[in-house]
Amino acid sequence: MNRELEFSEVLLRAKECFGCEKDSELAAVLGMSPQTLGNRKKSQSLPYEEIVDKAFEKGIDLQYILTGKQNVYKPVKEKSTDYQNPIYAEIPHFNISAAAGNGVIVETEEQLQPLSFRRDWLVKRRLSPANLVIVDVHGDSMEPYLKDDDLVLVDRSQIGINSGKTYVLRMGDHLLVKNLQLLPHGLVQVASFNAGFPPYQVDLADESLDMTVIGRVVASMHEW
Protein backbone atom coordinates (compact mmCIF):
# COMPACT_ATOMS: atom_id res chain seq x y z
CA MET A 1 0.00 0.00 0.00
CA ASN A 2 1.41 3.35 -1.06
CA ARG A 3 1.74 5.99 1.61
CA GLU A 4 1.45 9.71 1.00
CA LEU A 5 4.79 11.31 0.29
CA GLU A 6 5.74 14.01 2.73
CA PHE A 7 7.52 16.81 0.88
CA SER A 8 9.88 17.79 3.72
CA GLU A 9 10.91 14.17 4.36
CA VAL A 10 11.66 13.53 0.69
CA LEU A 11 13.77 16.68 0.49
CA LEU A 12 15.69 15.70 3.61
CA ARG A 13 16.48 12.27 2.16
CA ALA A 14 17.38 13.83 -1.19
CA LYS A 15 19.85 16.19 0.52
CA GLU A 16 21.28 13.25 2.44
CA CYS A 17 21.78 11.12 -0.68
CA PHE A 18 23.14 13.94 -2.85
CA GLY A 19 25.48 15.18 -0.13
CA CYS A 20 23.79 18.55 0.37
CA GLU A 21 23.34 20.49 3.59
CA LYS A 22 21.18 23.36 2.34
CA ASP A 23 18.17 23.67 0.06
CA SER A 24 20.21 25.93 -2.23
CA GLU A 25 22.80 23.16 -2.68
CA LEU A 26 20.08 20.64 -3.53
CA ALA A 27 18.58 23.09 -6.03
CA ALA A 28 21.94 23.33 -7.80
CA VAL A 29 22.27 19.53 -7.93
CA LEU A 30 18.79 19.28 -9.44
CA GLY A 31 19.60 21.99 -11.99
CA MET A 32 17.17 24.62 -10.73
CA SER A 33 17.48 27.94 -8.97
CA PRO A 34 16.99 28.16 -5.17
CA GLN A 35 13.96 30.34 -5.84
CA THR A 36 12.35 27.69 -8.04
CA LEU A 37 12.86 25.02 -5.40
CA GLY A 38 11.55 27.43 -2.77
CA ASN A 39 8.38 27.98 -4.78
CA ARG A 40 7.95 24.22 -5.22
CA LYS A 41 8.39 23.86 -1.47
CA LYS A 42 5.69 26.43 -0.76
CA SER A 43 3.25 24.67 -3.09
CA GLN A 44 4.31 21.21 -1.85
CA SER A 45 5.05 20.23 -5.44
CA LEU A 46 7.88 17.71 -5.51
CA PRO A 47 10.39 18.02 -8.39
CA TYR A 48 9.93 14.35 -9.31
CA GLU A 49 11.55 14.45 -12.74
CA GLU A 50 14.68 16.22 -11.51
CA ILE A 51 15.09 13.87 -8.53
CA VAL A 52 14.55 10.76 -10.67
CA ASP A 53 17.00 11.91 -13.36
CA LYS A 54 19.72 12.81 -10.85
CA ALA A 55 19.23 9.57 -8.85
CA PHE A 56 19.66 7.45 -11.98
CA GLU A 57 22.65 9.53 -13.08
CA LYS A 58 24.43 9.02 -9.75
CA GLY A 59 23.26 5.44 -9.17
CA ILE A 60 21.40 6.39 -5.97
CA ASP A 61 18.53 4.36 -4.51
CA LEU A 62 15.48 6.27 -5.75
CA GLN A 63 13.10 4.17 -3.66
CA TYR A 64 14.85 5.33 -0.48
CA ILE A 65 14.59 9.00 -1.47
CA LEU A 66 10.88 8.80 -2.25
CA THR A 67 9.68 6.37 0.43
CA GLY A 68 12.41 6.05 3.04
CA LYS A 69 12.64 2.30 2.39
CA GLN A 70 15.85 0.72 1.19
CA ASN A 71 15.75 -1.17 -2.10
CA VAL A 72 16.98 -4.64 -1.16
CA TYR A 73 16.96 -5.74 -4.80
CA LYS A 74 19.89 -3.76 -6.09
CA PRO A 75 20.81 -4.26 -9.73
CA VAL A 76 23.99 -6.22 -10.33
CA LYS A 77 26.42 -4.23 -12.43
CA GLU A 78 28.28 -6.13 -15.11
CA LYS A 79 32.01 -6.10 -14.72
CA SER A 80 33.40 -3.50 -17.05
CA THR A 81 35.82 -4.69 -19.69
CA ASP A 82 37.11 -1.15 -20.19
CA TYR A 83 40.67 -0.57 -19.09
CA GLN A 84 41.04 1.87 -16.21
CA ASN A 85 44.47 3.40 -15.82
CA PRO A 86 45.52 2.83 -12.20
CA ILE A 87 47.81 5.87 -12.20
CA TYR A 88 45.99 8.50 -14.25
CA ALA A 89 42.34 9.59 -14.36
CA GLU A 90 40.92 11.30 -17.43
CA ILE A 91 38.95 14.46 -16.63
CA PRO A 92 36.46 15.67 -19.26
CA HIS A 93 37.10 19.03 -20.91
CA PHE A 94 34.04 20.87 -22.21
CA ASN A 95 33.84 23.52 -24.89
CA ILE A 96 32.32 26.09 -22.55
CA SER A 97 33.91 29.26 -21.26
CA ALA A 98 33.70 30.66 -17.75
CA ALA A 99 34.25 34.36 -18.29
CA ALA A 100 36.60 36.23 -16.00
CA GLY A 101 34.72 39.38 -16.90
CA ASN A 102 31.12 40.14 -17.76
CA GLY A 103 30.08 36.61 -18.67
CA VAL A 104 29.88 34.35 -21.68
CA ILE A 105 26.55 33.11 -23.01
CA VAL A 106 26.49 29.31 -22.89
CA GLU A 107 25.52 27.91 -26.27
CA THR A 108 27.26 24.54 -26.63
CA GLU A 109 28.80 21.98 -24.34
CA GLU A 110 30.86 19.99 -26.81
CA GLN A 111 33.26 17.63 -25.08
CA LEU A 112 36.90 18.12 -26.06
CA GLN A 113 39.97 15.94 -25.52
CA PRO A 114 40.12 15.02 -21.81
CA LEU A 115 43.17 15.79 -19.68
CA SER A 116 44.86 13.28 -17.39
CA PHE A 117 45.59 13.81 -13.70
CA ARG A 118 47.50 11.53 -11.37
CA ARG A 119 45.07 9.64 -9.13
CA ASP A 120 47.31 10.04 -6.08
CA TRP A 121 47.34 13.81 -6.64
CA LEU A 122 43.53 13.81 -6.67
CA VAL A 123 43.25 11.53 -3.63
CA LYS A 124 45.61 13.75 -1.63
CA ARG A 125 43.26 16.67 -2.29
CA ARG A 126 40.14 14.59 -1.64
CA LEU A 127 38.92 15.05 -5.20
CA SER A 128 36.85 12.44 -7.02
CA PRO A 129 37.35 12.17 -10.81
CA ALA A 130 33.59 11.64 -11.20
CA ASN A 131 32.94 15.16 -9.86
CA LEU A 132 35.56 17.00 -11.91
CA VAL A 133 35.35 18.91 -15.19
CA ILE A 134 37.70 21.26 -16.99
CA VAL A 135 36.49 24.55 -18.48
CA ASP A 136 38.22 27.47 -20.20
CA VAL A 137 38.62 30.94 -18.73
CA HIS A 138 38.23 34.05 -20.88
CA GLY A 139 38.91 37.63 -19.83
CA ASP A 140 41.27 39.36 -17.43
CA SER A 141 39.11 40.19 -14.40
CA MET A 142 40.69 37.38 -12.35
CA GLU A 143 44.30 38.35 -13.06
CA PRO A 144 46.93 37.84 -11.79
CA TYR A 145 45.70 34.45 -10.51
CA LEU A 146 43.71 33.40 -13.59
CA LYS A 147 44.66 34.60 -17.06
CA ASP A 148 42.86 34.67 -20.36
CA ASP A 149 42.71 31.18 -21.95
CA ASP A 150 43.65 29.42 -18.70
CA LEU A 151 42.01 26.09 -17.93
CA VAL A 152 40.41 25.53 -14.54
CA LEU A 153 39.64 22.26 -12.78
CA VAL A 154 36.15 22.49 -11.27
CA ASP A 155 34.77 20.25 -8.51
CA ARG A 156 31.00 20.06 -9.14
CA SER A 157 30.36 18.50 -5.72
CA GLN A 158 31.46 21.71 -3.96
CA ILE A 159 28.46 23.94 -4.56
CA GLY A 160 28.03 25.34 -1.06
CA ILE A 161 29.54 28.82 -0.89
CA ASN A 162 32.69 28.96 1.22
CA SER A 163 33.84 32.56 1.72
CA GLY A 164 37.02 33.49 -0.09
CA LYS A 165 36.90 30.60 -2.56
CA THR A 166 36.62 30.87 -6.34
CA TYR A 167 33.66 29.33 -8.14
CA VAL A 168 32.23 28.84 -11.59
CA LEU A 169 28.64 30.06 -11.50
CA ARG A 170 25.79 30.59 -13.89
CA MET A 171 24.03 33.95 -13.85
CA GLY A 172 21.09 33.68 -16.23
CA ASP A 173 22.59 32.50 -19.54
CA HIS A 174 26.08 33.64 -18.58
CA LEU A 175 28.87 31.57 -17.09
CA LEU A 176 31.30 33.33 -14.75
CA VAL A 177 34.36 32.52 -12.69
CA LYS A 178 34.39 34.71 -9.58
CA ASN A 179 35.50 34.87 -5.97
CA LEU A 180 32.53 34.66 -3.59
CA GLN A 181 32.19 36.07 -0.09
CA LEU A 182 29.25 35.43 2.22
CA LEU A 183 27.85 38.59 3.82
CA PRO A 184 25.21 39.14 6.53
CA HIS A 185 21.48 39.05 5.70
CA GLY A 186 21.82 36.47 2.92
CA LEU A 187 24.00 38.61 0.67
CA VAL A 188 26.90 37.33 -1.42
CA GLN A 189 29.69 39.52 -2.74
CA VAL A 190 30.80 38.58 -6.25
CA ALA A 191 34.36 39.80 -6.71
CA SER A 192 37.24 39.77 -9.18
CA PHE A 193 40.94 39.70 -8.35
CA ASN A 194 41.64 42.47 -10.86
CA ALA A 195 41.10 45.80 -9.08
CA GLY A 196 39.76 47.27 -12.31
CA PHE A 197 36.57 45.23 -11.88
CA PRO A 198 34.56 46.45 -8.87
CA PRO A 199 32.73 43.83 -6.76
CA TYR A 200 28.97 43.67 -6.54
CA GLN A 201 26.46 42.04 -4.25
CA VAL A 202 23.58 39.65 -4.91
CA ASP A 203 20.74 38.76 -2.59
CA LEU A 204 20.10 35.01 -2.37
CA ALA A 205 16.57 35.74 -1.17
CA ASP A 206 15.76 37.67 -4.35
CA GLU A 207 13.32 35.48 -6.29
CA SER A 208 14.32 37.14 -9.56
CA LEU A 209 17.95 36.09 -9.08
CA ASP A 210 18.79 33.24 -11.44
CA MET A 211 22.15 32.12 -10.08
CA THR A 212 23.51 28.59 -9.77
CA VAL A 213 26.90 27.58 -8.42
CA ILE A 214 28.37 25.04 -10.85
CA GLY A 215 31.35 24.11 -8.67
CA ARG A 216 34.50 25.34 -6.96
CA VAL A 217 37.73 25.99 -8.82
CA VAL A 218 40.31 23.65 -7.25
CA ALA A 219 43.20 24.11 -9.68
CA SER A 220 44.22 26.09 -12.74
CA MET A 221 46.52 25.52 -15.68
CA HIS A 222 48.01 27.81 -18.31
CA GLU A 223 50.54 27.49 -21.09
CA TRP A 224 53.66 29.63 -21.31
Backbone torsions as a table, in degrees:
resi	resn	phi	psi	omega
1	MET	NA	127.9	-179.1
2	ASN	-74.9	140.9	176.1
3	ARG	-108.3	153.8	-178.4
4	GLU	-65.1	132.1	-179.2
5	LEU	-77.4	129.6	177.7
6	GLU	-94.0	118.8	-173.6
7	PHE	-53.1	-50.8	-175.3
8	SER	-62.5	-37.9	-179.6
9	GLU	-68.0	-40.8	179.3
10	VAL	-63.7	-43.1	179.4
11	LEU	-64.6	-37.4	177.9
12	LEU	-63.5	-43.5	179.7
13	ARG	-69.2	-34.9	177.8
14	ALA	-64.0	-43.4	178.2
15	LYS	-63.4	-38.6	178.6
16	GLU	-62.3	-47.5	-175.5
17	CYS	-72.3	-33.1	-178.7
18	PHE	-92.4	3.7	176.6
19	GLY	71.4	35.7	-178.4
20	CYS	-110.1	146.6	176.6
21	GLU	-104.2	-29.9	-175.3
22	LYS	-119.4	158.0	177.0
23	ASP	-60.4	-36.6	-178.9
24	SER	-63.5	-35.5	178.1
25	GLU	-68.4	-41.3	178.2
26	LEU	-64.0	-40.4	179.1
27	ALA	-58.4	-42.6	179.7
28	ALA	-64.5	-41.0	178.3
29	VAL	-62.0	-38.2	-177.8
30	LEU	-83.3	-2.5	176.9
31	GLY	77.3	30.7	177.4
32	MET	-133.0	163.5	179.9
33	SER	-77.1	155.5	175.9
34	PRO	-57.2	-33.9	-179.6
35	GLN	-67.0	-39.4	178.8
36	THR	-64.0	-44.5	178.4
37	LEU	-65.3	-37.2	177.8
38	GLY	-61.9	-40.4	178.2
39	ASN	-67.3	-38.2	177.3
40	ARG	-65.5	-34.8	179.6
41	LYS	-66.6	-41.3	179.7
42	LYS	-64.2	-37.8	-178.4
43	SER	-90.2	1.5	-179.3
44	GLN	56.5	38.9	-179.8
45	SER	-108.4	102.6	-176.1
46	LEU	-66.4	136.7	175.3
47	PRO	-80.1	70.1	-173.8
48	TYR	-55.8	-51.2	-173.8
49	GLU	-59.4	-44.3	-178.1
50	GLU	-65.0	-42.0	179.4
51	ILE	-65.6	-43.9	-179.5
52	VAL	-62.6	-47.5	-178.7
53	ASP	-60.4	-45.3	-176.9
54	LYS	-70.0	-35.8	178.6
55	ALA	-64.4	-43.7	178.1
56	PHE	-66.5	-38.3	-179.8
57	GLU	-62.0	-40.6	-176.1
58	LYS	-95.1	-1.2	179.6
59	GLY	69.1	34.7	-177.5
60	ILE	-97.2	146.3	-178.5
61	ASP	-66.3	100.5	-178.5
62	LEU	-65.0	-36.1	-179.3
63	GLN	-59.9	-38.7	179.6
64	TYR	-66.4	-41.5	-179.9
65	ILE	-61.0	-44.7	-173.0
66	LEU	-82.1	-31.1	-173.5
67	THR	-121.2	-17.7	-176.2
68	GLY	85.8	0.4	179.7
69	LYS	-103.9	135.0	179.2
70	GLN	-71.8	142.3	175.4
71	ASN	-86.4	106.5	-177.0
72	VAL	-78.3	-14.9	179.4
73	TYR	-101.4	77.8	-177.9
74	LYS	-83.0	137.6	-179.7
75	PRO	-64.1	142.9	178.3
76	VAL	-89.4	121.0	-179.8
77	LYS	-82.3	134.3	177.1
78	GLU	-70.0	143.6	179.1
79	LYS	-65.8	125.9	-177.4
80	SER	-71.2	138.7	176.1
81	THR	-94.6	-3.2	180.0
82	ASP	-71.7	140.5	179.0
83	TYR	-76.8	131.8	175.7
84	GLN	-114.6	117.3	-179.1
85	ASN	-63.8	121.9	-177.2
86	PRO	-73.8	-13.9	-176.4
87	ILE	-103.8	-40.0	-175.3
88	TYR	-117.5	143.9	174.8
89	ALA	-114.8	134.4	178.7
90	GLU	-88.0	125.9	-179.9
91	ILE	-106.6	127.2	-177.4
92	PRO	-65.6	143.3	179.1
93	HIS	-119.3	119.6	-175.4
94	PHE	-103.7	148.3	179.8
95	ASN	-82.2	58.8	175.0
96	ILE	-130.1	151.2	-175.6
97	SER	-117.5	129.5	173.4
98	ALA	-97.9	109.6	-171.2
99	ALA	-76.9	127.8	171.0
100	ALA	-91.7	66.8	-175.3
101	GLY	-177.0	-126.6	-175.6
102	ASN	-93.9	-0.4	175.1
103	GLY	108.9	145.6	177.6
104	VAL	-117.1	131.5	178.5
105	ILE	-71.1	128.1	-178.5
106	VAL	-81.3	119.1	-179.7
107	GLU	-117.4	-40.6	-179.0
108	THR	-132.6	156.5	175.3
109	GLU	-131.6	52.8	179.1
110	GLU	-68.6	132.8	-179.6
111	GLN	-84.1	129.0	-179.7
112	LEU	-98.4	-171.9	178.3
113	GLN	-63.1	124.8	-179.7
114	PRO	-68.4	160.5	175.7
115	LEU	-112.5	148.5	-176.3
116	SER	-100.7	138.7	176.4
117	PHE	-127.3	142.8	176.3
118	ARG	-63.2	134.3	-179.0
119	ARG	-65.3	-36.5	-179.5
120	ASP	-68.2	-31.3	175.8
121	TRP	-65.4	-40.5	179.3
122	LEU	-69.4	-43.9	-179.4
123	VAL	-61.2	-41.8	-179.7
124	LYS	-59.4	-30.7	-178.9
125	ARG	-100.1	10.2	178.0
126	ARG	56.4	44.3	179.5
127	LEU	-112.0	133.3	178.5
128	SER	-100.1	127.8	179.7
129	PRO	-54.1	-31.5	-178.1
130	ALA	-65.3	-21.9	-177.2
131	ASN	-99.1	-0.1	-170.4
132	LEU	-104.3	143.0	171.3
133	VAL	-139.8	159.8	177.5
134	ILE	-116.6	130.9	177.0
135	VAL	-131.0	160.5	-179.0
136	ASP	-89.6	151.9	176.3
137	VAL	-111.8	133.3	176.2
138	HIS	-127.4	138.3	180.0
139	GLY	108.1	174.3	-174.8
140	ASP	-122.2	12.6	-175.8
141	SER	-71.5	-16.6	-179.3
142	MET	-103.9	10.5	175.3
143	GLU	-69.5	146.6	13.4
144	PRO	-92.2	-0.4	-174.0
145	TYR	-79.5	-38.2	176.8
146	LEU	-124.1	130.2	-177.6
147	LYS	-111.1	164.0	178.6
148	ASP	-57.1	132.9	-179.8
149	ASP	75.7	8.5	171.4
150	ASP	-65.9	159.3	171.5
151	LEU	-109.3	140.4	178.0
152	VAL	-121.8	141.8	176.0
153	LEU	-93.5	121.4	-172.4
154	VAL	-115.8	126.9	176.6
155	ASP	-94.8	107.5	-175.9
156	ARG	-73.2	-11.8	178.4
157	SER	-80.9	-16.6	-178.5
158	GLN	-98.2	83.1	-177.5
159	ILE	-110.1	-6.9	173.9
160	GLY	-78.4	133.6	-175.3
161	ILE	-73.4	123.6	176.1
162	ASN	-114.8	115.1	-172.3
163	SER	-52.5	135.1	177.2
164	GLY	89.4	-3.8	-179.6
165	LYS	-96.0	160.5	-178.8
166	THR	-103.7	135.0	-174.4
167	TYR	-131.2	155.6	165.1
168	VAL	-97.1	126.3	-178.1
169	LEU	-135.7	154.5	176.7
170	ARG	-104.3	126.1	174.9
171	MET	-118.2	101.7	-173.6
172	GLY	65.4	-123.2	178.2
173	ASP	-96.1	7.7	-175.6
174	HIS	-106.2	143.6	177.7
175	LEU	-110.1	128.5	-175.7
176	LEU	-127.0	154.7	168.1
177	VAL	-120.1	117.0	-172.5
178	LYS	-145.3	159.6	173.3
179	ASN	-89.7	131.4	-176.2
180	LEU	-113.5	142.7	180.0
181	GLN	-135.1	123.5	177.5
182	LEU	-75.1	134.4	179.1
183	LEU	-120.8	165.1	177.7
184	PRO	-61.7	160.0	175.1
185	HIS	64.6	31.0	174.6
186	GLY	75.3	15.9	179.8
187	LEU	-92.4	151.1	175.6
188	VAL	-128.5	130.0	175.5
189	GLN	-91.4	126.4	179.2
190	VAL	-102.9	114.1	-170.6
191	ALA	-127.8	156.1	173.9
192	SER	-110.6	158.2	176.0
193	PHE	-80.4	-28.9	178.4
194	ASN	-74.3	121.0	-176.6
195	ALA	-63.2	-16.9	179.4
196	GLY	-75.1	-5.5	179.5
197	PHE	-116.9	102.1	-176.3
198	PRO	-66.3	146.2	177.9
199	PRO	-73.1	162.0	174.7
200	TYR	-142.9	164.3	-176.0
201	GLN	-114.9	146.8	174.1
202	VAL	-125.6	149.6	-179.2
203	ASP	-104.5	114.3	-178.0
204	LEU	-64.7	-19.3	179.6
205	ALA	-85.5	-6.4	-179.1
206	ASP	-74.0	114.7	-176.3
207	GLU	-67.0	-19.9	179.2
208	SER	-84.2	-9.0	-178.9
209	LEU	-76.1	120.0	178.9
210	ASP	-108.9	79.1	-177.3
211	MET	-125.9	133.2	177.2
212	THR	-132.6	129.8	175.0
213	VAL	-80.9	120.1	-179.2
214	ILE	-80.3	-39.1	179.6
215	GLY	167.7	171.1	-177.6
216	ARG	-96.2	139.6	175.7
217	VAL	-74.4	119.9	-176.9
218	VAL	-111.0	-10.5	177.1
219	ALA	-166.1	158.7	177.3
220	SER	-137.6	156.3	-178.5
221	MET	-139.8	140.9	171.9
222	HIS	-147.7	153.5	-178.5
223	GLU	-94.8	144.3	177.7
224	TRP	-94.8	NA	NA
